Amino acid sequence: MRAVLTWRDKAEQCIYDLAFKPDGMQLILAAGNRLLVYDTSDGTLLQPLKGHKDTVYCVAYAKDGKRFASGSADKSVIIWTSKLEGILKYTHNDSIQCVSYNPVTHQLASCSSSDVGLWSPEQKSVSKHKSSSKITCCSWTNDGQYLALGMFNGIISIRNKNGDEKVKIERPGGSLSPIWSICWNPSREEHNDILAVADWGQKLSFYQLSGKQIGKDRSLNFDPCCLSYFTKGEYILLGGSDKQVSLFTKDGVRLGTVGEQNSWVWTCKVKPDSNYVVVGCQDGTISFYQLIFSTVHGLYKDRYAYRDSMTDVIVQHLITEQKVRIKCKELVKKIAIYKNRLAIQLPEKILIYELYSDDSSDMHYRVKEKIVKKFECNLLVVCANHIILCQEKRLQCLSFSGVKEREWQMESLIRYIKVIGGPPGREGLLVGLKNGQILKIFVDNLFAIVLLKQATAVRCLDMSASRNKLAVVDENDTCLVYDIHTKELLFQEPNANSVAWNTQCEDMLCFSGGGYLNIKASTFPVHQQKLQGFVVGYNGSKIFCLHVFSMSAVEVPQSAPMYQYLDRKMFKEAYQIACLGVTDTDWRELAMEALEGLEFETAKKERKKRGETNNDLFLADVFSYQGKFHEAAKLYKRSGHENLALDMYTDLRMFEYAKDFLGSGDPKETKMLITKQADWARNINEPKAAVEMYISAGEHVKAIEISGDHGWVDTLIDIARKLDKAEREPLLMCAYYFKKLDNPGYAAETYLKIGDLKSLVQLHVETQRWDEAFALGEKHPEFKDDIYVPYAQWLAENDRFEEAQKAFHKAGRQREAVRVLEQLTHNAVVESRFNDAAYYYWMLSMQCLDIAQDPAQKDVMLDKFRHFQHLAELYHGYHAIQRYTEEPFSFHLPETLFNISRFLLHSLTKDTPLGISKVNTLFTLAKQSKALGAYKLARHAYDKLQGLQIPARFQKSIELGSLTIRSKPFHDSEELVPLCYRCSTNNPLLNNLGNVCINCRQPFVFSASSYEVLHLVEFYLEEGITDEEAVSLIDLEAPRHKRENKWQEITSNNSQTLRLDETVDSMGDDDPFTAKLSFEQGGSEFVPVVVNRSVLRSMSRRDVLIKRWPPPLQWQYFRSLLPDASITMCPSCFQMFHSEDYELLVLQHTCCPYCRRRIDDPSP
């Protein structure tokens, strides 16, 4: 570690305290009664701040960088902003000794000789707490929970953030050892809060938050005035009466001096998150230093030792990645490692360690020797029995007991030294000097051997494995390689910062520089790859690289240099390189190249490396490379490798020789040969010949592939028809190509042959041959889904949505069917096609009824069925209203529009469905009521319209109507009043109960065209009577009692008189059903008409209408009370019509106006 002065300045007064802005850009100094603000980058004085009337003793910056505070002998504390403006001032009763900001809450603690003040921005007043002694220093814990106070009487008081004392530490020196500086370790990695304490008993101590001391007091030999930690808590700075700043570890081990001064050091701090230190002195000197922590390390082959935390040594095994830490508890100055030895120089001694065992992977070191002596040296080298100290131009060799055995004096400064091996006690050293001289020194020899002298200074050296070549990196970043014996410069390469020879290969070296790793084999061109750092070792295929402080082993495949040797036909050298580490393919290439170059020895070695020992086989390979193919074939046969002979002949396209070689051998081999010949024909672009050969060899797949790629349908048909149906794969390939070549007929034939009906269905679907697909679906219902779903999708894509919906339904895809219908319905409503919407809602309801047969979904689906039926009725009726309000001419009678608008108004009691306009409905009702004489109802409709938002086009008409209706009588025409056919009650035109009788609550049955109330009464079956039994009883038509003639003939003597007997009831006892129509007068509950078997028997078939709903719904029965007025019911949707209306509508539309069932459709 060394300190470099960056800048220095001199103030007129003593510097008592200083503080950095948290970003490190500004420095605030307390000098006299002023604050000085400096730019830390260059030492420029930015601004002096005046505010105090006496000496400023302390200054502190808040962690958030927004404020700083200063305390002075004038008993005041001033809060300043980061823009250097004073914003607040408060006072104590005595001079301020120290200030400190809470790192979390930014609460300010200010301490005077007699009390502690706590101020935070949100508080108006400063809370103060008395102190028993003068407070000299204070420091907050990292979490801001506790404040430590150092007292003049030697006591440390730890208080919470409210100022209450929690821990009291009494130092042994008492008032003779005033606490002068304290600081909590800012490290986040420490498990406990650690407080460093420096007192004028010349001691440095450490305490936990609980007050327990950590370790022993450390003697300082000076009076400390200031103590501060580095940002991460790894080091401590101490300054005081010794006129210098010392660097300590976090455990209190002294590491060295930062900067010597001319007077007492009163304050020193570290710039946040950096290695810069600022020092303030008694004489007003301000010094700004940069601390440079140099790398202390050593490397030998695959072991790398380096300094960590200044006092520890870590030994890393670069291959196994194992690490071991050796704690020295003192500053580590130098490290050297060699074989099983490790030397560590400490300030007062040198420790020599050795490995416990000779195991190459052992990482356990123990102390072998201690040389308790202070040495000054630039470089340290360890050998088996000696240590070598290098001090500028001098080399000293010491035994492990510390005795100097010999010394060498050089002509120039020693720049590089390295142990290059040798017997224990006689190792050789390679030494490079600043004057360019390179020497070899043996430990047991006084005389140094000059290997060569070059013009430029040496930076790095290495000697090849056989000691024949020397690589030097000079001060110009040039790598120079010399022959040691002839002193000849073999070659040189630019951009090098370090160099290393491969320890396993004489001719290979690597050097790093310019962000690249360069590998050079012999005199070949350099092979480059990106790499950051310095190369420090090269062992086999591993390169050891040092980047900043970390060492890594980089695996470098040796393929590039191997191929460089192969290109020059240097097979032996290529083999050596391959042994360091190349891929299997590279090995094979080496063997082939060696054979081609007739370097049989190398090829043989390569085979042995792969575990091949058969000489006949080797010789056969040699003959084949020499062109003696027949001899090679015989040897292959003799060694049991006939396949290699066949491979050789086929590779050479000698198919006739191959057939002769096979003779009448295995038919499999013959087949294989024909296949190879066909492959060759294919490769030379003779596809027809290749197809014929493949067919004769039974390689149908390849023949089909070629035929298909060339579009030869006829060939494919021949192959498909000749193939057995068990050969599925080739037949499926044929079918694939038939489809691809647009021949679906042949594809269908092929699928039928192998019985692949699923693929056949897919084919019909893909080619949209729906009739064939449907025919197949009839025979094989399991494919219904595969046919109808794509068919439905195809219909939907072609805008045939209704058919698509039916197809989905047929395929059993209820969800898709419902989804299509819902979309159709929504579109119809949005586009105001309300008759379509009614139709789609009716279809939706019937599908829900279909799904309701599943017991799990019954309740939900029946609710949906009723809801959709209701919507269908509403939209069917609203269609007429919408046409009346939107179009210029009306197709409906006024009575019909009047009935529809009343029906809708009574039905829209809750939410109004999408698209249905209440305004249109009321407007229609108002106009038709007025026209038909229902003035009371018209007035009600106009009143209702006043509360709605009316379109502009209706505005005038409605306003005029509202006025003119007031001139009309306030009652309705009696002709319009609806009659209940059950209880014969006249119902009002505006019924609050809806579409039911106000008296008996019997629901009205409406005609689906004119919306008149039909003369029908719904009745229910008595419990125990099934639908089938009820129908059979109605069909019986039991004979009724003959009605008595109401006219009575009275004959007297001379006259004949006819008298009308009006006492007999016209319906009366004659019809049992009418007796059932009676109910209790005035009941609010609806009492349905329930009939028994005898009543059913008395009914006539033509008077009863039955809605035969599919399960799970019950059938509904209606009795006509005016049999002469004919009513027709649609057998599909069960809607009722006056027969005349229905026949007319069916003639107009050729279908039911409600459910669109065709008149020629026999199904209900």
Disulfide bonds with the S-S distance in Angstrom:
none
